[in-house]
């Protein structure tokens, strides 16, 4: 399994998609007289993290994937951004780091032994392939989904095209309805 071919495009396109969703959220706030903080500090439930932390965690998950599989330095944001520009800057940095990672950095990563230590003392032993498939992608998508759901919950007009905006590159010419 070519982990670079799976991880790099997947992480980059979804990070960019979240950035675009945040641009729509910023416009929604302005159009509806909302303080940006009403969206940035919003949560789905009292015991869940706010949008700003979900964005930071998305970046953290991208960083952790690269660190575990390639040994590259971490680029995890130290704290939550407090405005939309800051949130998008965190995502842009994550995209740049992911896209700058060459395929050669993933050489041997699929068979690499990963020891994933949890704060509660549980340790997971897995290969790099298992780590990407069973842990890294799931954690990444969890926080992406939470961010998307927070924005939808607050009324931002997001839909499937915003979630999979990268798919527009694959549309066969002449097959768009009305086009």
N, C-alpha and C positions, 0 to 999 in steps of 0.2 A: 504494500500500500504506500503510495506517495503522499506522505503527510503534508509536505509543502503545497502540493497541488490541491489538497483539500482545505487546509487551514488558512493559507494566506488569502486566497480570493474570498472565502467565506467570511472571515473576520473583517476584511477590508470593506466588502460591500455592505455588510450589516452595520458597521460603524458609520459609514457614510449615510446609510439610510436613517439611522437615528439622528444624525446631524440635520438631515433634511426635515425630519419630524419636529425637531426643536425649532427650526426656522418657521415652520407652520405654527407652532405653539406661540412663538414670540409675536407673530402677526395676529394670531387669535387674541392674545392678551391686549395688544394695542387696539384692535378693532372693537373689543368689548369693554374697554375701560378698566381692565384688570391690572393690578400690579403684577409685574413678572414674578414676584416672590410667591404670589398665590398659586402659580403653577410649579415653580422650582421647589417650593417646600411642601407640595401636596404629596399625600400618601394614599394608598388604597385602604389601609387599615391602620389603627393606632400602633400596632406592634410591627409594622413594616417600615422600611426606610423610605425617605422622601425621594422625589425625582432626582435631585442633585446627587444623592448618594448612589442611586441606581446607575446614573451615568458614570460616576467614578468607579463603581464596581464593574461595569462593562469594560472600562479601560483596564482595570486591575486583572480581569479575566484574560484579556488579550495579552497583557504583559506576562502573566503567570504561564500561559500556554507557551510563549516563546522561551521564557526562562527554563521551564521544565524540559522542553523538547530540544532546545538549541544551546542552552547555557548563556544566552544573551543577557545583558544587564537589564534590570527592571526600569520601566518608565512610568510606574504607577503614580498617579496624582496623589499628593500627600494629604490633600483635603478637598472637600466639596467646593465646586465653583459656586459663586453667588449670583451670577447673571448668565443670560443665554450666550453671550460671547465667550465667557469663560468655559461653559459647558462644551460649546462647539470647539474651542481651542483644545480641550482635553481630548476630544474625539479625533481631531485632526492630528494631534501628536501620536495618538495610538495608531491611526491609519498609516502615517508616515513610517513609524517603526515597523509595523507589520509588513508593509509593502517593501521596505528596504532590506528585509531579511532574505538572503539568497537561498535558493534551493539547496545549495551545498551545506548550509547550516543545519539542515534536517537530515543529513547523511547519517544513517544508523539510528535515527530517532525512533523508528517504529519498534525496534527490538530493545531499545534502551530500558533499563530498569528504573522505574519511578517509585519513589517512596513518598507518599503523600501523607503528611502528618496533620491531623486535625487538632484544633485547640483543646478539645475534650480528651485527648490522649489516644484516640483511635488512629491507627496507621493503615493505609491502604497500600498494598504492593501490587504493581501492575506494569505492563510494558508501556512504551510510549504510544503505541497504537491504541491500547486499551484506555490510556489516560485521555487521549484526544477524543476518542469515540464516546467513552462512557462517563467522563467527568468534565473535561474542559468545555466541550461544545454545550453540554447540558447546563453548566453554570453560566456560560456566556449568554445563551438564549433565555435562561430564567430572568436575568437582569434586563435584557433587551425587552422582553415581554412585559416585565413589571413597569418599565419606563413608558412603553407604548400604552399600557392599560391605564396608567395614571393620567396621561394626556387625554385619552378617550373619555375617561371618567370625568374629567374636568370640562369636557365639551369640545375639545379640539377635533375638528373634522378630519380624522384620519381613517383610512380604510386599507383594504388589502393592497392597492397599488402603492401605498406609502410603505407598507411592510416589505414588499418584494419589488421595490422600484428598480432593482438591478435586472429584473426580468425583461424590461422594455428593450434591452439590447438584443433579445432573442426573437422579437416579433417578426414574423414573416411579412415582408412588404405586401401591402394590399389586403391584409386580413383584419385590420382594425375596423370594427363596426363604424359605419358613417365616414370612412376614410379611404 
